[in-house]
């Protein structure tokens, strides 16, 4: 059975890149969402992993941030691992997400897709 991964990002190009990368890999099913709210509404699909953008701002000023979304995911089901994706490199921000339960924090740099592939494959190899 394929492993269901949710990708949550308000950047369509970023979602397209992640979707393409993982739809081409055997054993994965991918669902993409532009907001934390969409992700939360679809949690009953039982994803095995969620890759969540730190900043989810394009949905409007009242939309959930990545941290809000992760907290809500954890309150509904603590067993769903969350990987945070962000351009933010601030040590305090990274530590905050890890303290709040993020499995890993991946910085969106030139090599982030390789880091993401490695992280996801390592997680499912356990």
Buried (B, 14 or more C-beta within 10 A) or exposed (E): EEBBBBBBBBBEEBBEBBBEBBEEEEEBBBBBBBBBBBBBEBBEEEBBBBBBBBBBEEBEEEBBBBBBBBBBBBEEEEEBBBBBBBEBEEEEBBEBBEEEBBBBBBBBEEEBBEBBBEBBEEBEEE
